[in-house]
Amino acid sequence: MNEKRDLSSDKIDRPEAKGAAKGAVVGGVAGGVAGGAAAGAVVGGMTGPVGAAIGAAVGAAAGALAGKHKADPAIEDAYWRDNYASRPYIKSGATYDDYEPAYRYGWDAQSRHAGRSYDEVEPELARDWGTARGKSSLEWEHAKHATRDAWHRVERALPGDADKDGR
């Protein structure tokens, strides 16, 4: 339980986990496209059929960009519920419920701060942890490891180096 591991090189090794992570990204893009297309069509509909078609196309493109960095909360929650206990930062006797808000904070933050590195955003996350933590008993010094872990798991599912931090 006290074994130290370098989390920066952790990969999603199970085929079903890789598929789930990629599925979360694809689902985010699809959701972004659909939502953007619908919004664009509504706005474009005010100017007639041609405006609706143009609005749908522009909205789909904007929605795809916004949706491509979204994590699927159900997939992430299931992954961390199954795997949290194996992480080197977990305190003895802690439950998933202790760490769930930190994992959620990490995967949500990666989506909100697309293009920025975790190290760049971490001071903001630390500042806002008191609000985001909900019922978690963890102080930031313990929660930040789970938050970083969840951030990088979502990032690894994206093509390329999304936050340009070399990971």
N, C-alpha and C positions, 0 to 999 in steps of 0.2 A: 504494500500500500504506500510506502514511503519512497519507492523507486522513482528516480527522476528520469524524464524522457524529454527529448527535444521535440516539441510539438510542431515546429516549423516544417519538419519533413514528413509529418503524418499524412498518409494518403488514404483515400477511401478504397480499401482493398477488396471488399466483398462485391461481387458482380451486382447483387441486388441493390447494394448501397450506391454504387456508381450509377446504375440506372435510375434510381430514385432521385439522386441529386441532379442528374441531367434532366430528368422528367420535371423537376421543380422549375428549372430554368426554362424549359420548353413551355411548360404550363404558364409561367409568368409572361412569356412573350405572347403566347396565344391569347391570354387574358387581356394583355395590354392592347393587342391588335383589335380584339373584339370590342373592348370598351372604347378605344379611341375611334374606331369606325362608327360605332353607334352615336357617339357624341358628335362626331364630324357630320354625320348624316342629318342629325337633328338641326344643327346650326345651318348646314348647307340647304336643308329643306325649306328654309325661310326664303331662299332665292330661287326656288324651282328645282326641277329634276336634275339639271346640269349642275347646279350648286350643290345638291345633295350628293351627287356622285363625286364631285371634287372634294367636298367636305369629308366624305367617308374615306377617301384615299388619303387625304392629309391627316385625318384623325387616326387612321390605322397606323400610319408611319410613326406619328407621335406616340401613340399608345404602345407600339412595339419597343420604342426606345425607353419609355418609362417602365414597362413591364419586364424588361429583360434581366433586371437585377433583383427580382422578387423571389424570396424563398417561400416554399410551400410549408406553412406552419405545421400541418399534420405530419408531413414527412420528416421535418426537422425534429418535432417533438418525439415521434416514434424512434428515430435514430438515437437521440440523446437519452431517452428513457432506457433503451436497451444497452447503451454504451457508457453512460456517465461513470459508473462504478469503476471502470478500468482506467480512468484518467488519473494521472499522478498528483493532481492538485486537490482531489476530493478528500475532505477531512474525514477522519475515522468516525463512523456512526452517522454520517450525513445521509440524507435521503434525496431522491430525485427532486422532491418538492422544494428542498432547500436551494437547489441549483437551477431549477427550471426557469425562474425569472431572469437569471444571468444568461442562460443559453438563448432565450427568446430575445433579450436585449441585444445580444450579439448578432443574431441573424437578421433582426429588424434594422439594426444600425448599419449593417453592411449594405442593405438595400437603400437606406436613406442617404448614405454617404458614398454612393458609387463614384469611383474614380479617385477617392482619397484613401490613403493607407490607414491601417488600424492605428499605428503609432501617431499619426497626425491627429486622429479623431479621439484618441484615448483620454486626453484631458477633459474634453467635453462630456464624454461618457462618464468619467469619474464624477464630474460636477453634478450630473443629472441622475446618478444612480439612486439617490435618496427618494426620488419621485418614481423612478421606473421599477424599483425593487419589489413593490407590492408587499406581500407578507413574508418575503425572504428575510431570514435572520442574518444573512451574510453581509459583512462590511465590504466595501469596494476592494480592499486588499485581497480578499478571497474570491470575490465574484469576478474580478477582472480576468482571471485565467479562463474561466468558463466562457465569458463573453468573447475573449480573443479566439478561443477554440471554435466557437460557433461561427464567428465572423469568417475565419479562414476556411471552414468547411464549405460554407456557401460560396466563397470566392473561388475555391478549387473547382466547383461545378461550372463556373463561367469559362468561356473560351479565353485563352490568353491570360495576361496578368492584369486583372481588372483594376487593381489599385496601384499598379506600377511599383510594388515593393520588392520585386524579385522572387515572389513565392508563386 
